[in-house]
Amino acid sequence: MVQRCVWRLVNGQLRYDMVNEMDVPFQLYAFVLLKDSDDVLGEVKYVGKTRKTLRQRFVGYVNPGQGQATNRKVNCFVKLALNKGYRVETYSFQDNTPLQWNGINLNIPAGIEDAVIDHWRPEWNFIRNSATPCNDKRVTSNLNMETNNPASPIKAESKVLFKWTLGKTYYRTGYMNPGVKVDEWFGQAGENVQLFLPNGAVYEATIDRNANLNKTVRLGFNGIIPFLRENFTENQEVFIEILEKNKLRLVLN
C-alpha cells in the first residue's frame, strides 16, 4: 500500500498532512520534489526506512534534535525546497504482506531500501550530514530550474577526510573505495581523479562506478604501490583529504 502526504511551511516550521496508516510501523518512504501541483513525475530526493510509525519518524524531521544530523539535513533541504516554490511530498510503502524465512519474519522495507537507493540515487542520501545548514544550490538538480553545473569544483567548507584501510588487496594493488559518505565529491564514471602525495608526486585514477554494487566510486592508483610499501604496512589506516571535486591528498600522521 502506498500513502502520500504533502509538506508545508507554517510560520517557518515544517508541517505535513496526516494520511492513513501513519501509525503503522515498518515502512519505506521517499521525499519527492515536484515543480508545481500539476507535476506528476517529480524527483526522488531522499529514501529512508523506519521500524517506528511514520508519525513517530516524522517528528524527527519536523523538530530535529541537536545531535540528529540526518534529521537536521532533511529538515533543512525540505525547507529550502518549499521556500524556492517546490512542492514536497512523501510517499510511503507499508509492509502489509507477512513474509517469513525459516520462521523468521522478514522486514520488506529494510530489505529493499538499498536497492531502491541504488536505483533512484536520491541526492539527499549522498550529501554529508555535516553539510548543514544547506547550500541552497543543492536543492535543484534535474527539474530544469537553476541546475548546477556538475563540472564545477565543489569547495570544502571544512576539511573532509575519509579513511583508507590498506588491507591485503588495497595494499598490493593501490585500489581504494572512498565510500558512500563522500561519494558526492566525485564525478561520473570515466572522469580522472588526482591524488597528491606528501613527496610532491601526483597519481591519477579513472572513476569506476561498476565495480561496487551501490555504484559508488572505486579508484585504482597502480603507480602508488612503491610509495605504500615504503611508508606503510599492510592493514595500516591512512587518511585521505578531499581538496575539491576529484582532487585528493594523502595525509601523513
C-alpha positions in Angstrom: 0.0 0.0 0.0 1.4 3.5 -0.9 0.4 6.6 1.1 1.1 10.2 0.2 1.5 13.3 2.4 2.2 16.9 1.5 4.7 19.1 3.4 4.2 22.8 4.1 5.8 25.6 6.0 3.7 27.2 8.7 5.3 30.2 10.4 8.7 28.8 9.4 8.1 25.4 10.8 7.6 22.2 8.8 4.2 20.6 8.9 2.7 17.7 6.9 -0.8 16.5 6.0 -1.9 13.5 8.0 -2.7 10.4 5.9 -4.0 6.9 6.6 -1.6 4.4 8.1 0.5 7.0 9.9 0.6 4.7 12.9 1.7 1.6 11.2 5.4 0.6 11.8 7.9 -0.8 9.3 7.6 1.5 6.4 9.8 2.6 3.5 9.3 6.3 2.5 10.6 8.7 -0.1 10.7 12.5 -0.2 9.8 13.8 -3.7 10.2 17.3 -5.2 7.7 18.5 -7.8 7.8 21.7 -9.8 4.1 22.5 -9.1 0.8 21.0 -8.3 0.4 19.8 -11.9 3.7 17.9 -11.9 3.1 14.2 -11.8 6.7 13.0 -12.2 8.9 14.9 -9.7 12.3 13.7 -8.5 13.0 11.4 -5.6 15.4 13.3 -3.3 15.6 11.1 -0.2 14.7 7.5 0.7 14.5 6.1 4.2 13.0 3.3 6.3 11.6 3.1 9.8 10.8 0.4 12.3 8.7 3.1 14.0 5.4 4.5 12.8 5.6 7.3 10.2 4.1 9.7 12.8 7.0 8.9 15.2 9.6 9.0 12.5 8.4 12.3 11.0 8.7 14.0 14.5 12.5 14.0 13.9 12.1 15.8 10.6 9.7 18.4 12.0 11.7 19.1 15.1 15.2 17.7 14.7 17.3 17.4 17.9 20.8 18.9 18.1 22.5 15.6 17.7 20.2 14.3 14.9 22.3 15.1 11.9 20.2 13.2 9.3 17.0 14.8 10.6 18.6 18.2 10.5 19.8 17.7 7.0 16.4 16.6 5.6 14.6 19.3 7.6 16.9 21.9 6.1 16.6 20.7 2.5 12.8 20.4 2.7 12.5 24.0 4.0 14.8 25.3 1.2 12.8 23.5 -1.4 9.5 24.9 -0.1 10.9 28.4 0.1 12.0 28.0 -3.6 8.4 27.2 -4.6 8.8 23.4 -5.0 6.0 21.1 -3.9 7.4 18.5 -1.5 5.6 15.2 -1.0 6.4 12.0 0.9 5.3 8.6 -0.4 5.4 5.6 1.9 5.3 1.9 1.3 3.7 -0.2 4.1 4.9 -3.7 4.8 1.5 -5.4 5.0 2.4 -8.7 3.4 3.6 -11.2 6.0 6.7 -13.0 4.8 8.9 -15.4 6.6 12.1 -17.3 6.0 12.8 -20.3 8.2 10.4 -19.0 10.7 11.9 -15.5 10.8 9.7 -12.5 10.0 11.2 -10.5 7.2 11.2 -6.7 7.2 10.4 -6.0 3.5 11.1 -2.2 3.6 14.5 -2.8 5.2 15.3 -5.5 2.6 14.6 -3.3 -0.4 15.9 0.1 0.9 19.4 -0.4 -0.5 18.1 -1.5 -3.9 15.7 1.5 -4.1 18.5 3.9 -3.2 20.8 2.3 -5.8 18.1 2.6 -8.5 17.0 6.2 -7.8 20.3 7.6 -6.5 18.4 10.2 -4.4 20.6 13.3 -4.0 20.0 14.0 -0.3 21.0 10.4 0.7 24.5 11.1 -0.7 25.1 14.6 0.9 27.1 14.6 4.0 25.1 15.2 7.2 27.7 17.7 8.3 26.9 19.9 5.2 24.2 21.7 7.1 23.0 24.4 7.1 22.4 23.5 3.5 23.8 25.1 0.4 20.6 26.0 -1.4 22.2 25.3 -4.8 22.0 21.6 -4.0 18.2 21.7 -3.8 17.8 22.0 -7.6 19.1 19.4 -9.9 17.1 17.7 -12.6 13.9 19.8 -12.5 15.1 22.2 -15.3 15.3 25.0 -12.8 18.7 26.6 -11.9 20.5 23.3 -12.4 24.0 23.1 -11.1 27.0 22.7 -13.4 28.2 19.2 -12.4 31.7 20.0 -13.7 32.1 22.9 -11.2 34.6 22.1 -8.4 32.9 21.6 -5.0 34.9 23.5 -2.4 35.1 22.0 1.0 33.7 24.3 3.7 35.9 22.4 6.2 38.4 19.6 6.0 36.8 16.5 4.6 38.6 13.2 5.2 38.0 9.5 4.6 39.9 6.5 5.9 41.7 4.2 3.6 42.5 0.9 5.3 45.3 -0.8 3.5 44.0 -4.3 3.5 45.8 -7.0 1.5 44.2 -6.2 -1.8 44.4 -2.4 -1.5 48.0 -2.5 -0.2 49.1 -4.6 -3.2 47.0 -3.0 -5.9 46.6 0.6 -5.0 42.7 0.4 -5.2 40.5 2.4 -2.8 36.7 2.7 -2.2 36.1 6.1 -0.7 32.6 5.1 0.3 29.1 6.4 0.1 29.6 9.2 2.7 31.9 11.1 0.4 30.6 10.0 -2.9 29.2 13.5 -3.7 32.8 14.7 -4.1 33.4 12.5 -7.1 32.2 12.8 -10.7 30.9 10.4 -13.2 32.4 7.1 -14.4 35.4 7.7 -16.7 36.5 11.0 -15.1 40.0 11.3 -13.8 40.9 11.8 -10.1 44.2 13.2 -8.9 45.9 12.0 -5.7 48.6 14.3 -4.3 51.3 12.7 -2.1 53.4 14.5 0.6 56.6 14.0 -1.5 55.1 16.1 -4.4 54.2 13.2 -6.6 50.8 13.1 -8.3 48.9 10.0 -9.4 45.8 9.7 -11.4 43.0 7.1 -11.5 39.8 6.8 -13.5 36.5 6.6 -11.8 34.9 3.2 -11.9 31.2 3.1 -10.9 30.5 -0.5 -11.9 32.9 -2.4 -9.5 30.7 -1.7 -6.4 27.1 -2.9 -6.3 25.9 0.5 -5.0 27.6 2.4 -7.9 29.9 4.3 -5.5 33.4 5.2 -6.7 36.3 2.8 -7.0 39.8 4.2 -7.8 42.9 2.3 -8.9 46.2 4.2 -8.2 48.5 1.5 -9.5 51.6 3.7 -9.6 51.4 4.4 -5.9 52.3 0.8 -4.8 56.0 1.5 -4.2 55.2 4.5 -2.1 52.7 2.5 0.0 55.3 -0.3 0.6 58.0 2.2 1.6 55.8 4.2 4.0 53.1 1.9 5.3 52.4 -1.6 6.4 49.6 -3.9 5.4 46.3 -3.2 7.2 47.5 0.2 8.3 44.9 3.1 8.2 45.7 6.1 6.1 43.6 9.3 5.8 42.8 10.9 2.5 41.8 14.6 2.4 39.3 15.8 -0.2 40.6 19.1 -1.6 37.8 19.6 -4.1 35.9 17.5 -6.6 38.1 14.7 -8.0 41.2 16.0 -6.1 42.6 14.2 -3.1 45.6 14.4 -0.8 47.2 11.6 1.2 47.8 12.8 4.8 50.7 11.5 6.8 50.1 11.3 10.6 
